[in-house]
Amino acid sequence: MSHVPHDLARDFPDYAERISELKASDKRFAHLAERYHDINREVHRVETSLQPMDSLAETDLRKQRALLKDELYALLTRETT
């Protein structure tokens, strides 16, 4: 398992420019991206043993990160009118 923090632009390289645009223009997207980043940092600290955490709490964090990532992806891929 790689202990490299997830990054939205790395996870969605085809949407890197759109990620930047939405962070600047969409408050909801920016808020979700910041929450994703915060949770992702915490997961990374747990993975690298910098922050001890029981396995249930770690699993919960990973689920939160996955849900945020799904929601961010939906916003990235929605059609603009």
C-alpha positions in Angstrom: 0.0 0.0 0.0 1.3 3.4 -0.9 1.3 6.0 1.8 1.1 9.0 -0.5 -1.7 11.4 0.3 -4.6 11.5 -2.1 -4.9 14.7 -4.1 -7.9 15.6 -6.2 -5.8 16.7 -9.1 -3.8 13.5 -9.0 -6.9 11.4 -8.6 -8.7 13.2 -11.4 -5.9 14.4 -13.7 -8.3 15.1 -16.6 -10.1 17.5 -14.4 -7.2 19.4 -12.8 -8.1 22.7 -14.5 -11.8 22.3 -13.7 -10.9 21.6 -10.0 -9.0 24.9 -9.9 -11.9 26.7 -11.6 -14.5 25.3 -9.3 -12.5 26.0 -6.1 -12.5 29.6 -7.2 -16.0 29.9 -8.4 -18.2 27.4 -6.5 -18.4 27.8 -2.7 -19.9 24.4 -2.2 -17.2 22.7 -4.3 -14.5 24.7 -2.5 -15.9 23.7 0.9 -16.2 20.0 0.0 -12.6 20.1 -1.5 -11.3 21.6 1.8 -13.1 19.0 3.9 -11.7 16.3 1.6 -8.2 17.7 2.0 -8.5 17.8 5.8 -9.8 14.3 6.1 -7.2 13.1 3.6 -4.4 14.6 5.7 -5.8 12.9 8.8 -5.9 9.5 7.0 -2.4 10.0 5.7 -1.2 10.7 9.3 -2.9 7.5 10.5 -1.4 5.5 7.6 2.1 6.8 8.4 1.7 6.1 12.1 2.0 9.8 13.0 -1.5 9.7 14.6 -2.7 6.6 16.4 -6.3 5.7 15.7 -8.4 2.5 16.3 -9.3 0.7 13.1 -13.1 1.5 13.3 -12.3 5.2 13.5 -9.9 4.9 10.6 -12.5 3.0 8.5 -15.0 5.8 9.2 -12.5 8.4 8.0 -11.9 6.5 4.9 -15.6 6.2 4.2 -16.0 9.9 4.7 -13.2 10.6 2.3 -14.7 8.2 -0.3 -18.2 9.9 0.0 -16.6 13.4 -0.4 -14.6 12.2 -3.4 -17.8 10.8 -5.0 -19.6 14.1 -4.4 -16.7 16.1 -5.8 -16.5 13.9 -8.9 -20.3 14.4 -9.5 -19.7 18.1 -9.3 -16.7 17.9 -11.6 -18.6 16.0 -14.2 -21.9 17.7 -14.2 -22.9 19.6 -17.3 -22.9 23.4 -17.0 -25.7 25.3 -18.7 
